[in-house]
Amino acid sequence: MLNTKAYAALNATTPLAPFEITRREPGPHDVLIDIQYCGICHTDVHEARDEWGGSIFPMVPGHEIAGVVKKNWQFCETI
């Protein structure tokens, strides 16, 4: 398992805070990326504030990333 540092919304009313998540080991179709930057879009803000209902906390918002590929596995020959 990989321990990963992140920023999470612990609930809908508090600011993002340092958080650690545990990720599974990458499989043969995965790419391991050392994320350098992450963007937060307007949808992430709505979800983190639970403005549409149904948000699950803790939540690590953000899905636009830039980073460095650290390792690619068996079936990831090109990226």
FENQUI-V303056 format. One line per field, one symbol per residue. ss: DSSP state (~ for helix, > for strand, _ for the rest). phi: phi as a letter, one per 20 degrees, with the letter a starting at -180 (. if undefined). psi: psi as a letter, one per 40 degrees, with the letter a starting at -180 (. if undefined). Layout:
# FENQUI-V303056
ss = ???
phi = ???
psi = ???
This chain:
# FENQUI-V303056
ss = _>>>>>>>>_______>>>>>>>_______>>>>>>>>>__~~~~~~~__________>____>>>>>>>>>_______
phi = .decebdcefbfddffcgbcdddfffefddcedefebbedeffgfgffelfdmnfddfcdfobeccadfeaddgddecc
psi = ihhhiihihdaeeiiiiiihihiiiiaeeihhhghdihihidddddddefeeieihiihgihehihahhdhiadegdi.
